[in-house]
Amino acid sequence: MNPLFFYEEHLDKKLLSAFEVGGSKAFKSKFYRRIYSYKFFMIKRKNNSDFKSIELVHFIHDEQEKRLRLEKPPKEKRHFNCKLKKSVC
């Protein structure tokens, strides 16, 4: 594990530039990606297992999907009753 992955001296600048360019959504996305990658490395470290970089990508993707489902659950479909108006002749 590369210790500089999390402790870059320019990490705060990257987060601030993400906020300036994309607003709060971009900042939140970049921030959570860092947290998920840290979580992934801690899980692998605990298990003393090797990993492939594609596993990290899939882990981050799955965690983001879980978070988005919790933040914005899918809306229930509304069923509309169509009532036809009777025309009077």
BAFIVEX-891196 format. One record per atom (N, C-alpha, C, O, CB): residue number from 1; x, y, z. Coordinates in Angstrom, 3 decimals, always signed. Each point is the difference from the previous one (the first is absolute). Glycine has a CB too. Example, Ala and Ser with C-alpha at 12.3 -4.5 7.8 and 13.67 -1.06 7.14 Angstrom:
% residues 2
@nr = 1 | u = +13.190 | v = -5.690 | w = +7.800
@nr = 1 | u = -0.890 | v = +1.190 | w = +0.000
@nr = 1 | u = +0.900 | v = +1.200 | w = +0.000
@nr = 1 | u = +1.036 | v = -0.019 | w = +0.665
@nr = 1 | u = -2.928 | v = -1.154 | w = +0.581
@nr = 2 | u = +1.542 | v = +2.223 | w = -1.966
@nr = 2 | u = +0.820 | v = +1.190 | w = +0.060
@nr = 2 | u = -0.770 | v = +1.090 | w = +0.730
@nr = 2 | u = +0.509 | v = +1.108 | w = +0.169
@nr = 2 | u = +0.675 | v = -1.736 | w = -2.314
//
This chain:
% residues 89
@nr = 1 | u = +0.837 | v = -1.172 | w = +0.000
@nr = 1 | u = -0.837 | v = +1.172 | w = +0.000
@nr = 1 | u = +0.887 | v = +1.242 | w = +0.000
@nr = 1 | u = +0.967 | v = +0.096 | w = +0.756
@nr = 1 | u = -2.809 | v = -1.344 | w = +0.456
@nr = 2 | u = +1.498 | v = +2.167 | w = -2.053
@nr = 2 | u = +0.769 | v = +1.225 | w = -0.123
@nr = 2 | u = -0.496 | v = +1.009 | w = +1.038
@nr = 2 | u = -1.144 | v = +0.448 | w = -0.081
@nr = 2 | u = +1.531 | v = -0.877 | w = -2.395
@nr = 3 | u = +0.448 | v = +0.792 | w = +3.443
@nr = 3 | u = -0.467 | v = +0.928 | w = +1.037
@nr = 3 | u = -0.291 | v = +1.395 | w = -0.545
@nr = 3 | u = -0.750 | v = +0.753 | w = +0.621
@nr = 3 | u = +2.070 | v = -2.051 | w = +1.030
@nr = 4 | u = -0.752 | v = +1.654 | w = -2.784
@nr = 4 | u = -0.251 | v = +1.326 | w = -0.564
@nr = 4 | u = -1.339 | v = +0.086 | w = -0.707
@nr = 4 | u = -0.426 | v = +1.076 | w = -0.418
@nr = 4 | u = +2.865 | v = -0.793 | w = +0.164
@nr = 5 | u = -3.098 | v = -1.425 | w = +0.124
@nr = 5 | u = -1.297 | v = -0.006 | w = -0.672
@nr = 5 | u = -0.997 | v = +0.877 | w = +0.745
@nr = 5 | u = -0.805 | v = +0.686 | w = -0.631
@nr = 5 | u = +1.264 | v = -2.992 | w = -0.233
@nr = 6 | u = -0.422 | v = +2.295 | w = +2.175
@nr = 6 | u = -0.957 | v = +0.755 | w = +0.800
@nr = 6 | u = +0.575 | v = +1.298 | w = +0.538
@nr = 6 | u = -0.749 | v = +0.935 | w = +0.286
@nr = 6 | u = -0.311 | v = -3.073 | w = +0.316
@nr = 7 | u = +2.368 | v = +2.212 | w = -0.461
@nr = 7 | u = +0.601 | v = +1.151 | w = +0.651
@nr = 7 | u = +0.731 | v = +0.900 | w = -0.978
@nr = 7 | u = +1.111 | v = +0.457 | w = +0.266
@nr = 7 | u = -0.899 | v = -1.809 | w = +1.786
@nr = 8 | u = -0.847 | v = +1.599 | w = -3.183
@nr = 8 | u = +0.585 | v = +0.926 | w = -0.950
@nr = 8 | u = -0.065 | v = +1.400 | w = +0.597
@nr = 8 | u = -0.961 | v = +0.348 | w = +0.687
@nr = 8 | u = +0.296 | v = -1.812 | w = -2.658
@nr = 9 | u = +1.679 | v = +2.253 | w = +1.709
@nr = 9 | u = -0.045 | v = +1.346 | w = +0.556
@nr = 9 | u = -0.946 | v = +0.900 | w = -0.787
@nr = 9 | u = -0.365 | v = +1.077 | w = +0.469
@nr = 9 | u = +2.705 | v = -1.371 | w = +0.341
@nr = 10 | u = -2.737 | v = -0.141 | w = -2.003
@nr = 10 | u = -0.888 | v = +0.814 | w = -0.818
@nr = 10 | u = -1.426 | v = -0.543 | w = -0.019
@nr = 10 | u = -0.801 | v = +0.393 | w = -0.848
@nr = 10 | u = +2.762 | v = +0.235 | w = -0.546
@nr = 11 | u = -2.276 | v = -1.508 | w = +2.304
@nr = 11 | u = -1.349 | v = -0.581 | w = +0.040
@nr = 11 | u = -1.050 | v = +1.073 | w = +0.261
@nr = 11 | u = -1.066 | v = -0.004 | w = -0.615
@nr = 11 | u = +2.031 | v = -2.159 | w = +1.434
@nr = 12 | u = -0.663 | v = +3.069 | w = +0.085
@nr = 12 | u = -0.970 | v = +1.061 | w = +0.288
@nr = 12 | u = -0.217 | v = +0.892 | w = -1.213
@nr = 12 | u = -1.114 | v = +0.469 | w = -0.232
@nr = 12 | u = +1.796 | v = -0.519 | w = +2.635
@nr = 13 | u = +0.373 | v = +0.290 | w = -3.180
@nr = 13 | u = -0.140 | v = +0.814 | w = -1.211
@nr = 13 | u = -0.856 | v = -0.712 | w = -1.039
@nr = 13 | u = -0.787 | v = +0.634 | w = -0.702
@nr = 13 | u = +3.021 | v = +0.406 | w = +1.152
@nr = 14 | u = -2.077 | v = -2.380 | w = -0.550
@nr = 14 | u = -0.813 | v = -0.764 | w = -0.947
@nr = 14 | u = -1.468 | v = +0.035 | w = +0.389
@nr = 14 | u = -0.870 | v = +0.140 | w = -0.858
@nr = 14 | u = +2.825 | v = -1.622 | w = +0.391
@nr = 15 | u = -2.232 | v = +1.354 | w = +1.759
@nr = 15 | u = -1.387 | v = +0.043 | w = +0.455
@nr = 15 | u = -0.616 | v = +1.377 | w = -0.208
@nr = 15 | u = -1.156 | v = +0.117 | w = -0.406
@nr = 15 | u = +1.688 | v = -1.882 | w = +2.083
@nr = 16 | u = +0.247 | v = +2.805 | w = -1.398
@nr = 16 | u = -0.514 | v = +1.356 | w = -0.202
@nr = 16 | u = -0.224 | v = +0.309 | w = -1.476
@nr = 16 | u = -0.974 | v = +0.663 | w = -0.355
@nr = 16 | u = +2.157 | v = +0.047 | w = +2.430
@nr = 17 | u = -0.290 | v = -1.185 | w = -2.931
@nr = 17 | u = -0.201 | v = +0.236 | w = -1.432
@nr = 17 | u = -1.206 | v = -0.784 | w = -0.511
@nr = 17 | u = -0.718 | v = +0.478 | w = -0.878
@nr = 17 | u = +3.187 | v = -0.082 | w = +0.594
@nr = 18 | u = -2.697 | v = -1.585 | w = +0.819
@nr = 18 | u = -1.195 | v = -0.757 | w = -0.383
@nr = 18 | u = -1.254 | v = +0.756 | w = +0.416
@nr = 18 | u = -0.997 | v = +0.001 | w = -0.721
@nr = 18 | u = +2.266 | v = -2.166 | w = +0.943
@nr = 19 | u = -1.219 | v = +2.808 | w = +0.943
@nr = 19 | u = -1.146 | v = +0.787 | w = +0.465
@nr = 19 | u = -0.213 | v = +1.230 | w = -0.880
@nr = 19 | u = -1.136 | v = +0.339 | w = -0.330
@nr = 19 | u = +1.549 | v = -1.143 | w = +2.672
@nr = 20 | u = +0.669 | v = +1.467 | w = -2.718
@nr = 20 | u = -0.113 | v = +1.203 | w = -0.827
@nr = 20 | u = -0.520 | v = -0.330 | w = -1.395
@nr = 20 | u = -0.791 | v = +0.755 | w = -0.564
@nr = 20 | u = +2.665 | v = +0.277 | w = +1.856
@nr = 21 | u = -1.432 | v = -2.154 | w = -1.844
@nr = 21 | u = -0.386 | v = -0.355 | w = -1.362
@nr = 21 | u = -1.397 | v = -0.616 | w = -0.044
@nr = 21 | u = -0.843 | v = +0.424 | w = -0.791
@nr = 21 | u = +3.255 | v = -0.775 | w = +0.236
@nr = 22 | u = -2.659 | v = -0.653 | w = +1.407
@nr = 22 | u = -1.249 | v = -0.738 | w = -0.092
@nr = 22 | u = -0.982 | v = +0.224 | w = +1.124
@nr = 22 | u = -1.080 | v = -0.592 | w = -0.001
@nr = 22 | u = +2.354 | v = -1.042 | w = -1.198
@nr = 23 | u = -0.935 | v = +2.460 | w = +2.145
@nr = 23 | u = -0.910 | v = +0.264 | w = +1.105
@nr = 23 | u = +0.070 | v = -1.075 | w = +1.068
@nr = 23 | u = +0.967 | v = -0.756 | w = +0.099
@nr = 23 | u = -2.449 | v = +1.950 | w = -1.677
@nr = 24 | u = +0.427 | v = -1.233 | w = +2.370
@nr = 24 | u = -0.006 | v = -0.907 | w = +1.151
@nr = 24 | u = -0.070 | v = -1.467 | w = -0.418
@nr = 24 | u = +0.529 | v = -0.863 | w = +0.700
@nr = 24 | u = -1.629 | v = +2.656 | w = +0.629
@nr = 25 | u = +0.455 | v = -2.088 | w = -2.460
@nr = 25 | u = -0.092 | v = -1.396 | w = -0.454
@nr = 25 | u = +1.375 | v = -0.549 | w = -0.371
@nr = 25 | u = +0.324 | v = -1.137 | w = +0.341
@nr = 25 | u = -2.652 | v = +1.575 | w = -1.175
@nr = 26 | u = +3.130 | v = +0.352 | w = +0.147
@nr = 26 | u = +1.337 | v = -0.446 | w = -0.393
@nr = 26 | u = +0.891 | v = -0.173 | w = +1.228
@nr = 26 | u = +0.764 | v = -0.960 | w = +0.093
@nr = 26 | u = -1.018 | v = +2.132 | w = -2.304
@nr = 27 | u = +0.147 | v = -0.236 | w = +3.149
@nr = 27 | u = +0.781 | v = -0.099 | w = +1.230
@nr = 27 | u = -0.364 | v = -1.269 | w = +0.762
@nr = 27 | u = +0.873 | v = -0.752 | w = +0.433
@nr = 27 | u = -0.734 | v = +3.258 | w = -0.310
@nr = 28 | u = -1.433 | v = -2.730 | w = +0.031
@nr = 28 | u = -0.487 | v = -1.165 | w = +0.738
@nr = 28 | u = +0.439 | v = -1.296 | w = -0.679
@nr = 28 | u = +0.389 | v = -0.953 | w = +0.676
@nr = 28 | u = -2.360 | v = +2.292 | w = +0.122
@nr = 29 | u = +1.912 | v = -1.378 | w = -2.116
@nr = 29 | u = +0.397 | v = -1.187 | w = -0.746
@nr = 29 | u = +1.486 | v = -0.304 | w = +0.189
@nr = 29 | u = +0.377 | v = -1.141 | w = +0.263
@nr = 29 | u = -2.177 | v = +1.625 | w = -1.935
@nr = 30 | u = +2.630 | v = +0.532 | w = +1.538
@nr = 30 | u = +1.446 | v = -0.186 | w = +0.161
@nr = 30 | u = +0.344 | v = -0.383 | w = +1.436
@nr = 30 | u = +0.857 | v = -0.854 | w = +0.231
@nr = 30 | u = -0.447 | v = +2.516 | w = -2.066
@nr = 31 | u = -1.069 | v = -1.040 | w = +2.783
@nr = 31 | u = +0.238 | v = -0.292 | w = +1.414
@nr = 31 | u = -0.369 | v = -1.445 | w = +0.331
@nr = 31 | u = +0.767 | v = -0.709 | w = +0.651
@nr = 31 | u = -1.199 | v = +3.119 | w = -0.095
@nr = 32 | u = -0.742 | v = -2.840 | w = -1.007
@nr = 32 | u = -0.428 | v = -1.371 | w = +0.281
@nr = 32 | u = +0.876 | v = -1.032 | w = -0.701
@nr = 32 | u = +0.230 | v = -1.083 | w = +0.538
@nr = 32 | u = -2.553 | v = +1.925 | w = -0.256
@nr = 33 | u = +2.814 | v = -0.518 | w = -1.477
@nr = 33 | u = +0.922 | v = -0.932 | w = -0.678
@nr = 33 | u = +1.236 | v = -0.250 | w = +0.841
@nr = 33 | u = +0.481 | v = -1.129 | w = +0.088
@nr = 33 | u = -1.307 | v = +1.925 | w = -2.306
@nr = 34 | u = +1.339 | v = +0.256 | w = +2.835
@nr = 34 | u = +1.166 | v = -0.154 | w = +0.879
@nr = 34 | u = -0.332 | v = -0.851 | w = +1.216
@nr = 34 | u = +0.796 | v = -0.850 | w = +0.399
@nr = 34 | u = +0.052 | v = +3.069 | w = -1.166
@nr = 35 | u = -2.001 | v = -1.999 | w = +1.349
@nr = 35 | u = -0.406 | v = -0.769 | w = +1.171
@nr = 35 | u = -0.186 | v = -1.470 | w = -0.359
@nr = 35 | u = +0.426 | v = -0.881 | w = +0.746
@nr = 35 | u = -1.534 | v = +2.921 | w = +0.209
@nr = 36 | u = +0.475 | v = -2.305 | w = -2.092
@nr = 36 | u = -0.220 | v = -1.393 | w = -0.407
@nr = 36 | u = +1.304 | v = -0.713 | w = -0.297
@nr = 36 | u = +0.147 | v = -1.180 | w = +0.318
@nr = 36 | u = -2.352 | v = +1.835 | w = -1.242
@nr = 37 | u = +3.154 | v = +0.045 | w = +0.317
@nr = 37 | u = +1.281 | v = -0.643 | w = -0.269
@nr = 37 | u = +0.736 | v = -0.295 | w = +1.305
@nr = 37 | u = +0.647 | v = -1.039 | w = +0.127
@nr = 37 | u = -0.517 | v = +2.218 | w = -2.346
@nr = 38 | u = -0.227 | v = -0.273 | w = +3.185
@nr = 38 | u = +0.603 | v = -0.244 | w = +1.309
@nr = 38 | u = -0.647 | v = -1.209 | w = +0.673
@nr = 38 | u = +0.688 | v = -0.844 | w = +0.575
@nr = 38 | u = -0.175 | v = +3.299 | w = -0.350
@nr = 39 | u = -1.838 | v = -2.530 | w = -0.301
@nr = 39 | u = -0.735 | v = -1.127 | w = +0.571
@nr = 39 | u = +0.421 | v = -1.315 | w = -0.659
@nr = 39 | u = +0.171 | v = -1.012 | w = +0.679
@nr = 39 | u = -2.107 | v = +2.540 | w = -0.179
@nr = 40 | u = +2.102 | v = -1.508 | w = -1.818
@nr = 40 | u = +0.422 | v = -1.189 | w = -0.736
@nr = 40 | u = +1.368 | v = -0.474 | w = +0.472
@nr = 40 | u = +0.198 | v = -1.189 | w = +0.248
@nr = 40 | u = -1.536 | v = +1.947 | w = -2.226
@nr = 41 | u = +2.285 | v = +0.174 | w = +2.102
@nr = 41 | u = +1.346 | v = -0.386 | w = +0.426
@nr = 41 | u = +0.020 | v = -0.503 | w = +1.442
@nr = 41 | u = +0.778 | v = -0.895 | w = +0.329
@nr = 41 | u = +0.156 | v = +2.577 | w = -1.919
@nr = 42 | u = -1.764 | v = -1.128 | w = +2.437
@nr = 42 | u = -0.059 | v = -0.474 | w = +1.381
@nr = 42 | u = -0.589 | v = -1.410 | w = +0.067
@nr = 42 | u = +0.443 | v = -0.813 | w = +0.811
@nr = 42 | u = -0.685 | v = +3.189 | w = -0.015
@nr = 43 | u = -0.741 | v = -2.673 | w = -1.630
@nr = 43 | u = -0.567 | v = -1.355 | w = -0.049
@nr = 43 | u = +1.050 | v = -0.985 | w = -0.487
@nr = 43 | u = +0.152 | v = -1.079 | w = +0.573
@nr = 43 | u = -2.448 | v = +2.018 | w = -1.006
@nr = 44 | u = +3.015 | v = -0.580 | w = -0.610
@nr = 44 | u = +1.033 | v = -0.896 | w = -0.539
@nr = 44 | u = +1.150 | v = -0.165 | w = +0.991
@nr = 44 | u = +0.586 | v = -1.077 | w = +0.107
@nr = 44 | u = -1.202 | v = +1.780 | w = -2.441
@nr = 45 | u = +0.931 | v = +0.359 | w = +3.047
@nr = 45 | u = +1.079 | v = -0.077 | w = +0.984
@nr = 45 | u = -0.391 | v = -0.915 | w = +1.164
@nr = 45 | u = +0.818 | v = -0.769 | w = +0.506
@nr = 45 | u = -0.075 | v = +3.092 | w = -1.147
@nr = 46 | u = -1.999 | v = -2.223 | w = +1.048
@nr = 46 | u = -0.492 | v = -0.833 | w = +1.098
@nr = 46 | u = +0.058 | v = -1.478 | w = -0.370
@nr = 46 | u = +0.330 | v = -0.839 | w = +0.837
@nr = 46 | u = -1.823 | v = +2.713 | w = -0.096
@nr = 47 | u = +1.175 | v = -2.191 | w = -1.987
@nr = 47 | u = -0.008 | v = -1.389 | w = -0.471
@nr = 47 | u = +1.366 | v = -0.480 | w = -0.475
@nr = 47 | u = +0.166 | v = -1.175 | w = -0.324
@nr = 47 | u = -2.528 | v = +1.503 | w = -0.320
@nr = 48 | u = +3.335 | v = +0.567 | w = +0.602
@nr = 48 | u = +1.342 | v = -0.316 | w = -0.520
@nr = 48 | u = -0.074 | v = -0.646 | w = -1.382
@nr = 48 | u = +0.664 | v = -1.001 | w = -0.271
@nr = 48 | u = +0.153 | v = +0.713 | w = +2.625
@nr = 49 | u = -1.622 | v = +0.869 | w = -3.204
@nr = 49 | u = -0.162 | v = -0.562 | w = -1.336
@nr = 49 | u = +0.488 | v = +0.981 | w = -1.057
@nr = 49 | u = +0.004 | v = +1.215 | w = +0.197
@nr = 49 | u = -1.958 | v = -2.566 | w = +0.605
@nr = 50 | u = +2.358 | v = +0.789 | w = -1.909
@nr = 50 | u = +0.422 | v = +0.815 | w = -1.138
@nr = 50 | u = -1.248 | v = +0.436 | w = -0.760
@nr = 50 | u = -1.079 | v = -0.568 | w = +0.169
@nr = 50 | u = +3.314 | v = -0.655 | w = -0.345
@nr = 51 | u = -2.070 | v = +2.216 | w = -0.643
@nr = 51 | u = -1.144 | v = +0.464 | w = -0.776
@nr = 51 | u = +0.468 | v = +0.437 | w = -1.380
@nr = 51 | u = +1.177 | v = +0.274 | w = -0.233
@nr = 51 | u = -2.372 | v = +0.447 | w = +2.335
@nr = 52 | u = +0.238 | v = -0.669 | w = -2.992
@nr = 52 | u = +0.239 | v = +0.529 | w = -1.342
@nr = 52 | u = -0.637 | v = +1.381 | w = -0.052
@nr = 52 | u = -0.959 | v = +0.279 | w = +0.719
@nr = 52 | u = +1.013 | v = -2.613 | w = -1.790
@nr = 53 | u = +0.476 | v = +3.175 | w = +0.234
@nr = 53 | u = -0.511 | v = +1.371 | w = -0.054
@nr = 53 | u = -1.451 | v = +0.043 | w = -0.464
@nr = 53 | u = -0.745 | v = +0.904 | w = +0.377
@nr = 53 | u = +3.061 | v = -0.098 | w = -0.839
@nr = 54 | u = -2.720 | v = -1.774 | w = -0.352
@nr = 54 | u = -1.385 | v = -0.021 | w = -0.472
@nr = 54 | u = -0.959 | v = -0.262 | w = +1.160
@nr = 54 | u = -1.147 | v = +0.446 | w = -0.035
@nr = 54 | u = +1.924 | v = -1.255 | w = -2.221
@nr = 55 | u = -0.319 | v = +0.090 | w = +3.284
@nr = 55 | u = -0.831 | v = -0.234 | w = +1.186
@nr = 55 | u = -0.310 | v = +1.326 | w = +0.704
@nr = 55 | u = -1.109 | v = +0.211 | w = +0.491
@nr = 55 | u = +2.126 | v = -2.515 | w = -0.218
@nr = 56 | u = -0.032 | v = +3.180 | w = -0.234
@nr = 56 | u = -0.194 | v = +1.317 | w = +0.606
@nr = 56 | u = -1.043 | v = +0.788 | w = -0.785
@nr = 56 | u = -0.875 | v = +0.628 | w = +0.595
@nr = 56 | u = +3.253 | v = -0.636 | w = +0.248
@nr = 57 | u = -2.296 | v = -0.019 | w = -2.145
@nr = 57 | u = -0.954 | v = +0.726 | w = -0.845
@nr = 57 | u = -1.416 | v = -0.523 | w = +0.218
@nr = 57 | u = -0.941 | v = +0.782 | w = +0.141
@nr = 57 | u = +2.747 | v = -0.381 | w = -1.846
@nr = 58 | u = -1.956 | v = -1.728 | w = +1.732
@nr = 58 | u = -1.325 | v = -0.594 | w = +0.210
@nr = 58 | u = -0.535 | v = +0.310 | w = +1.400
@nr = 58 | u = -1.193 | v = +0.254 | w = +0.171
@nr = 58 | u = +1.788 | v = -2.083 | w = -1.785
@nr = 59 | u = +0.280 | v = +1.808 | w = +2.599
@nr = 59 | u = -0.411 | v = +0.297 | w = +1.373
@nr = 59 | u = -0.520 | v = +1.427 | w = +0.109
@nr = 59 | u = -1.055 | v = +0.236 | w = +0.590
@nr = 59 | u = +2.747 | v = -1.875 | w = +0.274
@nr = 60 | u = -0.960 | v = +2.587 | w = -1.428
@nr = 60 | u = -0.408 | v = +1.399 | w = +0.038
@nr = 60 | u = -1.333 | v = +0.186 | w = -0.719
@nr = 60 | u = -0.879 | v = +0.712 | w = +0.486
@nr = 60 | u = +3.291 | v = -0.002 | w = -0.399
@nr = 61 | u = -2.558 | v = -1.344 | w = -1.231
@nr = 61 | u = -1.237 | v = +0.105 | w = -0.771
@nr = 61 | u = -1.191 | v = -0.554 | w = +0.788
@nr = 61 | u = -1.061 | v = +0.623 | w = +0.046
@nr = 61 | u = +2.394 | v = -0.813 | w = -2.171
@nr = 62 | u = -1.158 | v = -0.963 | w = +2.735
@nr = 62 | u = -1.081 | v = -0.610 | w = +0.785
@nr = 62 | u = -0.372 | v = +0.859 | w = +1.207
@nr = 62 | u = -1.181 | v = +0.166 | w = +0.306
@nr = 62 | u = +1.962 | v = -2.427 | w = -1.048
@nr = 63 | u = +0.220 | v = +2.802 | w = +1.425
@nr = 63 | u = -0.274 | v = +0.837 | w = +1.160
@nr = 63 | u = -0.729 | v = +1.287 | w = -0.393
@nr = 63 | u = -0.879 | v = +0.463 | w = +0.726
@nr = 63 | u = +2.907 | v = -1.416 | w = +0.389
@nr = 64 | u = -1.662 | v = +1.528 | w = -2.261
@nr = 64 | u = -0.680 | v = +1.206 | w = -0.458
@nr = 64 | u = -1.456 | v = -0.289 | w = -0.338
@nr = 64 | u = -0.883 | v = +0.806 | w = +0.293
@nr = 64 | u = +3.056 | v = +0.070 | w = -1.170
@nr = 65 | u = -2.424 | v = -2.030 | w = +0.259
@nr = 65 | u = -1.377 | v = -0.369 | w = -0.314
@nr = 65 | u = -0.823 | v = -0.175 | w = +1.273
@nr = 65 | u = -1.154 | v = +0.427 | w = +0.059
@nr = 65 | u = +1.946 | v = -1.540 | w = -2.161
@nr = 66 | u = -0.200 | v = +0.483 | w = +3.126
@nr = 66 | u = -0.703 | v = -0.181 | w = +1.276
@nr = 66 | u = -0.346 | v = +1.349 | w = +0.619
@nr = 66 | u = -1.118 | v = +0.207 | w = +0.471
@nr = 66 | u = +2.320 | v = -2.385 | w = -0.111
@nr = 67 | u = -0.238 | v = +3.094 | w = -0.363
@nr = 67 | u = -0.213 | v = +1.316 | w = +0.588
@nr = 67 | u = -1.093 | v = +0.766 | w = -0.742
@nr = 67 | u = -0.844 | v = +0.642 | w = +0.625
@nr = 67 | u = +3.238 | v = -0.609 | w = +0.109
@nr = 68 | u = -2.378 | v = -0.100 | w = -2.058
@nr = 68 | u = -1.006 | v = +0.723 | w = -0.769
@nr = 68 | u = -1.391 | v = -0.584 | w = +0.205
@nr = 68 | u = -0.986 | v = +0.736 | w = +0.023
@nr = 68 | u = +2.733 | v = -0.169 | w = -1.705
@nr = 69 | u = -1.831 | v = -1.889 | w = +1.831
@nr = 69 | u = -1.293 | v = -0.621 | w = +0.268
@nr = 69 | u = -0.550 | v = +0.426 | w = +1.358
@nr = 69 | u = -1.209 | v = +0.175 | w = +0.156
@nr = 69 | u = +1.880 | v = -2.122 | w = -1.576
@nr = 70 | u = +0.216 | v = +2.115 | w = +2.404
@nr = 70 | u = -0.443 | v = +0.437 | w = +1.320
@nr = 70 | u = -0.389 | v = +1.479 | w = +0.005
@nr = 70 | u = -0.965 | v = +0.390 | w = +0.657
@nr = 70 | u = +2.449 | v = -2.123 | w = +0.367
@nr = 71 | u = -0.735 | v = +2.545 | w = -1.751
@nr = 71 | u = -0.288 | v = +1.430 | w = -0.031
@nr = 71 | u = -1.254 | v = +0.316 | w = -0.803
@nr = 71 | u = -0.825 | v = +0.815 | w = +0.412
@nr = 71 | u = +3.258 | v = -0.377 | w = -0.184
@nr = 72 | u = -2.566 | v = -1.089 | w = -1.373
@nr = 72 | u = -1.143 | v = +0.255 | w = -0.876
@nr = 72 | u = -0.644 | v = -1.333 | w = -0.373
@nr = 72 | u = +0.289 | v = -0.558 | w = -1.058
@nr = 72 | u = +0.789 | v = +2.677 | w = +0.152
@nr = 73 | u = -1.943 | v = -2.624 | w = +1.770
@nr = 73 | u = -0.654 | v = -1.266 | w = -0.330
@nr = 73 | u = -0.896 | v = +0.171 | w = -1.224
@nr = 73 | u = -0.521 | v = +1.090 | w = -0.235
@nr = 73 | u = +0.594 | v = -1.779 | w = +2.660
@nr = 74 | u = -0.257 | v = -0.376 | w = -3.207
@nr = 74 | u = -0.847 | v = +0.122 | w = -1.189
@nr = 74 | u = -1.446 | v = +0.326 | w = +0.386
@nr = 74 | u = -0.528 | v = -0.507 | w = +0.989
@nr = 74 | u = +2.021 | v = -1.118 | w = -2.202
@nr = 75 | u = -2.103 | v = +2.469 | w = +0.417
@nr = 75 | u = -1.371 | v = +0.401 | w = +0.270
@nr = 75 | u = -0.952 | v = -1.097 | w = -0.455
@nr = 75 | u = +0.244 | v = -0.702 | w = -0.982
@nr = 75 | u = +0.378 | v = +3.135 | w = +0.738
@nr = 76 | u = -1.711 | v = -2.555 | w = +0.988
@nr = 76 | u = -1.016 | v = -0.958 | w = -0.398
@nr = 76 | u = -0.738 | v = +0.540 | w = -1.206
@nr = 76 | u = -0.210 | v = +1.205 | w = -0.133
@nr = 76 | u = -0.029 | v = -2.036 | w = +2.497
@nr = 77 | u = -0.151 | v = -0.079 | w = -3.242
@nr = 77 | u = -0.734 | v = +0.421 | w = -1.183
@nr = 77 | u = -1.430 | v = +0.343 | w = +0.399
@nr = 77 | u = -0.627 | v = -0.688 | w = +0.806
@nr = 77 | u = +2.079 | v = -0.757 | w = -2.299
@nr = 78 | u = -1.931 | v = +2.498 | w = +0.921
@nr = 78 | u = -1.369 | v = +0.426 | w = +0.275
@nr = 78 | u = -0.911 | v = -0.580 | w = -1.068
@nr = 78 | u = +0.312 | v = +0.021 | w = -1.190
@nr = 78 | u = +0.486 | v = +2.111 | w = +2.303
@nr = 79 | u = -1.891 | v = -2.631 | w = -0.675
@nr = 79 | u = -0.988 | v = -0.534 | w = -0.926
@nr = 79 | u = -1.125 | v = +1.026 | w = -0.128
@nr = 79 | u = -0.655 | v = +0.361 | w = +0.978
@nr = 79 | u = +1.234 | v = -2.780 | w = -0.366
@nr = 80 | u = -0.775 | v = +2.863 | w = -1.810
@nr = 80 | u = -1.034 | v = +0.989 | w = -0.250
@nr = 80 | u = -1.265 | v = -0.692 | w = -0.481
@nr = 80 | u = +0.053 | v = -0.923 | w = -0.813
@nr = 80 | u = +1.687 | v = +2.657 | w = +0.266
@nr = 81 | u = -2.861 | v = -1.285 | w = +1.052
@nr = 81 | u = -1.282 | v = -0.508 | w = -0.452
@nr = 81 | u = -0.490 | v = +0.905 | w = -1.109
@nr = 81 | u = -0.214 | v = +1.195 | w = +0.206
@nr = 81 | u = -0.327 | v = -2.178 | w = +2.066
@nr = 82 | u = +0.373 | v = +0.427 | w = -3.408
@nr = 82 | u = -0.492 | v = +0.773 | w = -1.135
@nr = 82 | u = -1.524 | v = -0.070 | w = -0.005
@nr = 82 | u = -0.580 | v = -1.076 | w = -0.145
@nr = 82 | u = +2.698 | v = +0.616 | w = -1.199
@nr = 83 | u = -2.742 | v = +1.585 | w = +1.500
@nr = 83 | u = -1.450 | v = +0.080 | w = -0.044
@nr = 83 | u = -0.382 | v = +0.760 | w = -1.261
@nr = 83 | u = +0.418 | v = +1.137 | w = -0.217
@nr = 83 | u = -0.614 | v = -1.206 | w = +2.760
@nr = 84 | u = -0.590 | v = -0.574 | w = -3.348
@nr = 84 | u = -0.448 | v = +0.633 | w = -1.232
@nr = 84 | u = -1.244 | v = +0.824 | w = +0.286
@nr = 84 | u = -0.924 | v = -0.447 | w = +0.680
@nr = 84 | u = +1.888 | v = -1.432 | w = -2.065
@nr = 85 | u = -0.965 | v = +3.064 | w = +0.862
@nr = 85 | u = -1.162 | v = +0.851 | w = +0.157
@nr = 85 | u = -1.038 | v = -0.380 | w = -1.049
@nr = 85 | u = +0.306 | v = -0.170 | w = -1.180
@nr = 85 | u = +1.120 | v = +2.045 | w = +2.114
@nr = 86 | u = -2.628 | v = -1.997 | w = -0.476
@nr = 86 | u = -1.085 | v = -0.306 | w = -0.941
@nr = 86 | u = -0.476 | v = +1.299 | w = -0.610
@nr = 86 | u = -0.300 | v = +0.969 | w = +0.698
@nr = 86 | u = -0.403 | v = -3.019 | w = +0.613
@nr = 87 | u = +0.642 | v = +2.048 | w = -2.611
@nr = 87 | u = -0.440 | v = +1.220 | w = -0.682
@nr = 87 | u = -1.528 | v = +0.031 | w = -0.062
@nr = 87 | u = -0.647 | v = -1.014 | w = -0.262
@nr = 87 | u = +2.784 | v = +1.068 | w = -1.108
@nr = 88 | u = -2.675 | v = +1.087 | w = +1.607
@nr = 88 | u = -1.457 | v = +0.171 | w = -0.027
@nr = 88 | u = -0.395 | v = +0.496 | w = -1.389
@nr = 88 | u = +0.504 | v = +1.023 | w = -0.463
@nr = 88 | u = -0.592 | v = -0.517 | w = +2.968
@nr = 89 | u = -0.800 | v = -1.219 | w = -3.156
@nr = 89 | u = -0.448 | v = +0.410 | w = -1.350
@nr = 89 | u = -1.248 | v = +0.784 | w = +0.047
@nr = 89 | u = -0.507 | v = +0.418 | w = -1.041
@nr = 89 | u = +1.548 | v = -2.388 | w = +0.107
//
